[in-house]
Amino acid sequence: MQQQSKDSSLLAYVQHAGGNNDPEVEVIGAIVKQVLAAQGYVSNKAVILSLIARLETTTDAALQELYRRALERVVGLTPDDA
């Protein structure tokens, strides 16, 4: 059940922040949609792994910085496992 609460916090973040033309939120939102389409659900872990994969495969410095900032936001929204 804890995983579902993580999912809903990330979805809520994207939904509430989506109207301000924030590039990091747009990237996170696109990844959330992609993960939902592929898996039927979304988790912070799946979004984090997707962002890491994009960081590792792109050579564009501007995109790397965008993915890095988006990753920082998702990690910041992810509760510790305590």
C-alpha positions as CSV (number, residue, x, y, z in Angstrom):
1,M,0.0,0.0,0.0
2,Q,2.9,2.4,0.7
3,Q,3.8,2.2,-3.0
4,Q,0.4,3.5,-4.0
5,S,0.7,6.5,-1.8
6,K,4.1,7.3,-3.5
7,D,2.4,7.0,-6.8
8,S,-0.5,9.3,-5.9
9,S,1.9,12.0,-4.6
10,L,3.9,12.0,-7.8
11,L,0.7,12.1,-9.9
12,A,-0.7,14.9,-7.8
13,Y,2.5,16.9,-8.2
14,V,2.4,16.6,-12.0
15,Q,-1.3,17.4,-12.1
16,H,-1.0,20.5,-9.9
17,A,2.2,21.9,-11.3
18,G,1.5,21.1,-15.0
19,G,-0.1,24.4,-15.9
20,N,3.0,26.6,-15.3
21,N,5.1,25.6,-18.4
22,D,7.8,24.2,-16.1
23,P,10.2,22.1,-18.3
24,E,11.0,19.7,-15.5
25,V,7.3,19.1,-14.8
26,E,6.7,18.5,-18.5
27,V,9.5,15.9,-18.6
28,I,8.2,14.2,-15.5
29,G,4.6,14.3,-16.9
30,A,5.7,12.7,-20.2
31,I,7.6,9.9,-18.4
32,V,4.6,9.3,-16.1
33,K,2.3,8.9,-19.2
34,Q,4.9,6.6,-20.8
35,V,5.2,4.4,-17.7
36,L,1.4,4.3,-17.3
37,A,0.9,3.2,-20.9
38,A,3.5,0.5,-20.6
39,Q,2.8,-0.8,-17.1
40,G,-0.7,0.3,-16.2
41,Y,0.6,2.0,-13.1
42,V,3.4,4.4,-12.2
43,S,5.9,4.3,-9.4
44,N,8.5,6.8,-8.3
45,K,11.1,4.1,-8.9
46,A,10.0,3.6,-12.5
47,V,10.2,7.4,-13.1
48,I,13.6,7.6,-11.5
49,L,14.9,4.7,-13.6
50,S,13.6,6.2,-16.7
51,L,15.2,9.6,-16.0
52,I,18.6,7.8,-15.2
53,A,18.4,5.9,-18.5
54,R,17.8,9.2,-20.4
55,L,20.7,10.8,-18.6
56,E,22.9,8.0,-19.5
57,T,21.9,7.9,-23.2
58,T,21.8,11.5,-24.2
59,T,24.8,13.5,-25.2
60,D,23.0,16.9,-25.3
61,A,24.3,18.9,-22.3
62,A,21.1,20.9,-22.1
63,L,18.9,17.8,-22.0
64,Q,21.2,16.2,-19.4
65,E,20.7,19.2,-17.2
66,L,16.9,19.1,-17.7
67,Y,16.8,15.4,-16.8
68,R,19.1,16.0,-13.8
69,R,16.8,18.7,-12.4
70,A,13.7,16.6,-13.1
71,L,15.4,13.7,-11.3
72,E,16.1,15.9,-8.3
73,R,12.5,16.8,-8.0
74,V,11.3,13.2,-8.2
75,V,13.8,12.1,-5.6
76,G,12.7,15.0,-3.4
77,L,9.2,13.7,-3.6
78,T,10.1,10.1,-2.8
79,P,9.9,9.2,0.9
80,D,12.8,7.4,2.5
81,D,12.4,3.7,3.2
82,A,13.2,4.2,6.9
